[in-house]
Amino acid sequence: MIRTEGLLKVYRLGEERIRALDGIDLAIEAGEFVAVMGPSGSGKSTLMHVLGCLDSPDGGRYWLDGQEVAALGDDERSALRARRIGFVFQAFHLLPRLSALDNVLLPARYAGGITPEVRDRATALLQRLGLGERLHHRPNQLSGGQRQRVAIARALINHPAVIFADEPTGNLDSRTSREIMTLFVELNREGQTVVLVTHEEDIAAHARRIIVLRDGRIESDRHVA
């Protein structure tokens, strides 16, 4: 599903060059649940942004679902992101003036349009996530856990090859965090590929593989029984 060779990302701060990613070789198979950990500044969020086609690498090669991403132009990369990638963020990133249902439908709008079938899928996803009675509520009418469930439904609407989740429980209490992580585990058991960025060991423990970054490099990579 994901393969990188010598992935490099360099940030320039004045005369200083910081290698946020310093030669990452990585392979993630379809259906894996991978947690990426590391201290602040280790490169974990940069890696997610590059793998999620939100940013482009400065060197190396990257294949997503068999397609070489680094060779794509900005428009092609945006189209690939819309079709094949779902995102879940710590801050939810829901549009405040839209209902839960309309927030879920946004990626479909950019990926080919909203058909009755797509609308039915969005409704079914929200119902599955326990929000069947909240379809027309705006984000400010929902709890943090409910907003994150809307974000997960939005990530799933286009049948993504992979979901990238960046600190998805960072704004949630411990009970709600466990509920959200249980949902990710259920999705993964159904075959969904999930790549999760977190600094919390108890959150990472839900994954079946844990990768630790330090100074832009992979320090360890282990499978969890």
C-alpha positions, 0 to 999 in steps of 0.5 A: 500500500505504501512504500518509500525509499530514501524519503527526504524532507528539508526545512530551511531556517535562515542558514540552517537546514533541518532534515525533518525526514532523513532517508526514510525507507518504509513499507506498509501493507494493505490492511495494516494498523500502524502507529508512528511515535517519537518525541516532538521534532522527530518527524512524525507529523512531517512523515504523515503530511508527505505520505498523505500528499499534503506536502511533497518530499525533497528527495527519495521516492514514494509509492501509494497503492502502486502509484509513484507520488513524487512524480505527480504534479500538484493537481494530480497529487490533489486528485489522488489525495481526494480519491485514495486518502482519508484524514482525521486530525486532532482539531477535527477541521469541521466547517462550523456552518455545515451540518454533520452530514454536509461535513461528511459529504465534502470530500465526495463533492471534490472527488466527483460529486454528490449522488443519492448513493453517496448521500445514503453512504454518508448517512449510513456512516453517521448512523453506524458511528452513533450519530443517526440523530445528529445528522443535521447538527452543526459542530458547535452542537456536538461533543468532542467525541461526536465531532471526531466521529463526524471526522472519521465518517468524512475520512471514510466517505470516498472508500480510501485506500488508507486513513491517516490520523494525526493525534486523533484523540489529543483533544478528547478525554480518556473515556472518549479516546478509548471509544475512538480507538476502539472504532479504529480497531474495528475499521482495521479488522474490516480491512481498512489500512490505518496510519496513526501518529501519536505521542501516547503509548496507550493510544499506540498500543491499539495498533499492530505495528509501532514505528518510532522516529527520532531525528527524522530517521526510523529508530525502531519498527516492531510488530505487536502481538 
